[in-house]
Amino acid sequence: MADATIELLRELTEAPGVSGYEKDVREILRKHLRKVTKIEQDRLGSIVCRKNGDSKNPRIMLAGHMDEIGFIVKLITDEGFLKISPLGGWWGHVMLAQRVVIKTLKGDVFGIIGSKPPHILSNEERKKVQEPKDMYVDIGATSSDEIKAVGVRVGDPIVPICPFTVLGTGKTYLGKAFDDRIGCALVVDIIRSLVKERHPNTVYGVGTVQEEVGLRGARTSSWVVEPDVGLTMEVGVAGDVPDVKKEDAQGKLGKGPVILIRDGSMIPNLRLRDLFVETAEKFQIPYQFDFLERGGTDSGAIHLHRCGVPNLVLAVPTRHIHSHAGIMHRDDYDHAVRLVTEVIKRLDEETVATLTE
């Protein structure tokens, strides 16, 4: 029998969904949750899936962002190349020579990211990181007419290519868009687990749009949910690769989900953080602490909704995020599902009231 979580991750990660173009990912979430939740959608495109519990309140917002980093077509040159505009944070070193697909109205068009060949770079140029503005997508065309003939237009989204793969360990997975399709998958699997459990609240599983370009969907979907507590499902920067100092990134693959003690957009509610720690220790669920001094998460928008929302980020440590491919560990994912499920079961009105006393 196929592993349902592997197939869910495969389906979500292989779907195209750069910022502003998340439709395919939204439909996957809709397919998996329509039988067990009531589904709404805000006008920016975020999907809100309500799972009723024993009480209407408190309202728990469980968010994962649907968008991945990618590009859009900025300009078509006379010679038949595509100049690109990044959607989300890209580092030039991880971009060159990577395969991409342009999603057009006529269908998929494949290409590769290129730049000035190294053989003709000066010594000074060789020492510099190539910037996205100096790169292009080559689809094998020789003129702008050939580009137009295959259906590519300015504004078309450009998506990295990386098939989902179970690696040789059997426990580690390789794929694109783990940031944040892991979070989307967690939303689905946590709600699935709550179908079998009683919970004293209403849970809103939310797939947000445009997180990578400014936490935009988290803002609009918060008005749909009106949350009393926000839990953001994310990826963490794995610090178990060569030459990374412990003070820069602490999360390690296989050692449990990460409780962020801060990110660039939010300091978590301290009592909510303590509740996660107490719950993890009670049920002997491994966990780690980490921080993200640069960059933010959807919690940065959710916790500022109205007069404030107690928030926390739980992350699955992942290697090589914000590139074409990442690596995650299944044990960290499974422990994240169990930890969040157990915490939600404890978030009754009395407990939630104590978070902000």
Secondary structure, DSSP 8 states (H G I E B T S, - for coil): ---HHHHHHHHHHHS--BTT--HHHHHHHHHHHTTTSEEEE-TTS-EEEEE--S-S-SEEEEEEE--B-EEEEEEE-TTS-EEEEEES---GGGTTT-EEEEEETTEEEEEEEE-S-GGG--HHHHTS---GGG-EEE-S-SSHHHHHHTT--TT-EEEE----EE-TTSSEEEES-HHHHHHHHHHHHHHHHHHTS--SSEEEEEEES--TTTSHHHHHHHHHH--SEEEEEEEEEB--STT--TTT--B-TTS--EEEEEBTTB---HHHHHHHHHHHHHTT---EEEE-SSS--THHHHTTSTT---EEEEEEEEBT-SSS-EEEEHHHHHHHHHHHHHHHHH--HHHHHHTT-
